[in-house]
Amino acid sequence: MNQGAMENAVQQQVLKATEVIENQLDAEIAKLDHMDRDEMDILRQKRLDALKKGQEQKREWLAIGHGTYTEVPGEKEFFQECKKSKKVVCHFYRESTFRCKIVDKHMNILANKHIETRFLKIDAEKSPFLTEKLKITVLPTLALILEGKTKDYVVGFGDLGGTDDFPTEMLEWRLGCGGVIDYSGNLSEPPVAGKPKANLLGPKSKKIIRGRDYDEDSDSDLD
């Protein structure tokens, strides 16, 4: 298929998708037009209840530390925090590692923006059992935890464009790919033009701790 034919095919797909969306909107509008007063009142109450529930959930999250980027002093506290929250991002860091400070900057921003997720950090060198259990050997590493299980890792800056000056949006997108934040953008493409997709990148810049090679475990149970 030549380029012109491919472009035409893409345009046809876009037109079809647009038509489907327009038809759905028309159906919703028609449904609203035919609602009587009682039905409108019921719909309005459902929306109010949903808003109220959302505000209550937000207050619960804030009460257990969501909205802030917090350091946990030890492994016991790490497990306690993970039991409280469905979605957790934990930064395994070392004070002397410069790139860990770069991660700190972005984590602070995202913790404030995504209160649905708990953002933590823990000193890897002071957490030998945890780093061994989760096979943390590269610093910085972010463990992406869902319902008490580590589902993914962001190791070094490879998945973030391979550069120290990556924007916060790149890390936000990567966490969205891991399912630990409510991401509103397009997960199929990173937000920075020309950057490769997660897990399809070149060699990662590594700092090895305790002399072990990195061994990813995408479903480690924290129980």
C-alpha positions in Angstrom: 0.0 0.0 0.0 1.5 3.4 -1.0 1.6 6.4 1.3 -1.4 8.1 -0.3 -3.6 5.0 0.2 -2.4 4.6 3.8 -3.2 8.3 4.6 -6.7 7.8 3.0 -7.3 4.7 5.0 -6.3 6.5 8.2 -8.6 9.4 7.4 -11.5 7.0 6.8 -10.9 5.4 10.2 -10.8 8.8 11.9 -14.1 9.8 10.1 -15.7 6.6 11.2 -14.6 7.1 14.8 -15.9 10.7 14.8 -19.2 9.5 13.4 -19.6 6.9 16.2 -18.8 9.6 18.9 -21.3 12.0 17.3 -24.0 9.3 17.2 -23.4 8.5 20.9 -23.7 12.2 21.8 -26.9 12.6 19.8 -28.3 9.6 21.6 -27.5 11.1 25.0 -29.0 14.5 24.0 -32.1 12.8 22.7 -32.4 10.8 26.0 -32.1 14.0 28.0 -34.8 15.7 25.8 -37.3 12.9 26.6 -36.7 12.9 30.3 -39.5 14.1 32.6 -38.9 16.2 35.7 -38.7 13.2 38.0 -36.1 11.5 35.9 -34.0 14.7 35.7 -34.2 15.0 39.5 -33.0 11.4 39.8 -30.1 12.0 37.4 -29.1 15.2 39.3 -29.2 13.4 42.6 -27.0 10.6 41.3 -24.4 13.2 40.1 -24.5 14.9 43.5 -24.1 11.6 45.3 -21.1 10.8 43.0 -19.5 14.2 43.8 -20.1 13.7 47.5 -18.5 10.3 47.4 -15.5 11.6 45.5 -15.0 14.3 48.1 -15.3 11.8 50.9 -12.7 9.6 49.2 -10.4 12.6 48.8 -10.6 13.4 52.5 -9.8 9.8 53.4 -6.8 9.8 51.1 -5.5 13.0 52.6 -6.0 11.7 56.1 -3.6 8.8 55.5 -0.9 10.9 53.8 -1.9 11.1 50.2 -1.0 14.4 48.5 2.5 14.4 50.0 5.8 12.7 49.2 6.9 11.0 52.4 10.0 9.2 53.5 9.4 6.0 55.5 12.1 5.4 58.2 12.2 1.7 57.8 10.8 -1.6 56.4 8.1 -2.0 59.0 6.7 1.4 58.2 6.9 0.7 54.4 4.7 -2.4 54.8 2.2 -0.5 57.0 1.9 2.3 54.4 1.4 -0.2 51.6 -1.5 -1.8 53.5 -3.3 1.5 53.8 -3.3 2.4 50.1 -4.4 0.7 46.9 -1.9 2.5 44.7 1.7 3.2 45.9 4.8 4.5 44.2 8.0 4.0 46.3 11.4 5.5 45.4 14.3 3.4 46.5 17.1 5.9 46.9 20.6 6.5 48.2 21.6 9.9 49.7 24.8 10.0 47.7 23.2 9.3 44.3 22.6 12.5 42.4 19.9 11.1 40.2 17.8 10.2 43.3 17.5 13.9 44.0 16.2 14.4 40.5 13.5 11.8 41.1 12.6 13.5 44.4 11.8 16.7 42.6 9.4 15.0 40.2 7.8 12.8 42.9 7.0 15.9 45.0 5.1 17.4 42.0 3.2 14.3 41.2 2.3 13.5 44.8 0.5 16.8 45.0 -1.2 16.3 41.6 -2.3 12.6 42.0 -3.8 12.2 45.4 -5.3 8.9 44.4 -1.8 7.4 44.9 0.6 7.3 47.8 4.1 8.5 47.0 6.9 7.2 49.3 10.7 7.0 49.4 12.9 4.7 51.4 16.7 4.5 51.9 17.8 1.3 50.0 20.9 0.8 52.0 18.9 0.8 55.3 16.4 -1.7 53.9 18.3 -4.8 53.1 15.4 -7.3 53.5 13.1 -5.2 51.3 15.7 -4.5 48.6 16.5 -8.2 48.5 12.8 -9.2 48.4 12.0 -6.8 45.5 15.4 -7.4 43.8 16.3 -3.7 43.9 19.9 -3.4 42.6 19.8 -0.1 40.6 19.4 3.3 42.1 17.1 5.1 41.6 14.4 2.6 41.2 10.6 3.2 41.6 8.5 0.2 42.7 4.9 0.5 41.4 2.6 -1.2 43.8 -1.0 -2.2 43.3 -3.0 -3.7 46.2 0.1 -4.9 48.0 1.9 -6.3 45.0 4.7 -4.8 43.0 3.4 -4.8 39.4 6.2 -2.8 37.7 9.5 -1.0 38.2 11.0 2.2 36.8 14.7 1.5 36.8 17.0 4.4 36.3 16.1 6.9 33.6 15.9 4.6 30.6 12.1 4.6 30.4 12.1 8.4 30.9 14.1 9.3 27.8 17.6 8.4 29.1 18.4 11.9 30.2 18.7 13.7 33.5 16.5 16.6 32.4 13.4 14.7 31.5 10.1 16.6 32.3 7.7 15.6 35.0 5.2 14.6 32.3 7.5 11.8 31.2 7.5 10.2 34.7 3.7 10.9 35.0 3.2 9.0 31.7 5.4 6.1 32.8 3.5 5.8 36.1 0.3 5.9 34.0 1.6 3.0 31.9 2.1 1.1 35.2 -1.5 1.7 36.3 -0.6 3.4 39.6 -2.0 6.8 38.8 -5.2 8.0 37.0 -3.5 9.2 33.8 -5.7 11.3 31.4 -3.3 11.4 28.5 -2.5 9.0 25.7 -0.7 5.9 27.1 0.3 4.7 23.7 2.7 7.5 23.2 5.1 9.4 25.6 4.4 13.1 26.0 7.8 14.2 24.6 8.0 13.9 20.8 10.6 11.5 19.6 11.0 9.6 22.8 10.7 5.8 22.6 8.0 3.9 24.5 8.5 2.3 27.9 10.3 -1.0 28.0 11.5 -0.6 24.4 14.5 1.7 25.3 18.2 1.4 25.0 20.7 0.5 27.8 19.9 2.0 31.2 22.4 4.0 33.3 23.0 1.8 36.3 24.4 2.1 39.8 24.8 -1.4 41.3 24.3 -2.0 45.0 25.7 -5.1 46.8 27.2 -6.3 43.5 24.1 -8.0 42.1 22.7 -7.7 38.6 19.2 -6.3 38.3 16.5 -9.0 38.2 13.0 -7.7 37.6 10.1 -9.3 39.4 6.9 -7.8 38.1 4.5 -9.5 40.6 6.3 -9.6 44.0 3.9 -10.0 46.9 4.4 -7.7 49.8 2.5 -9.7 52.3 
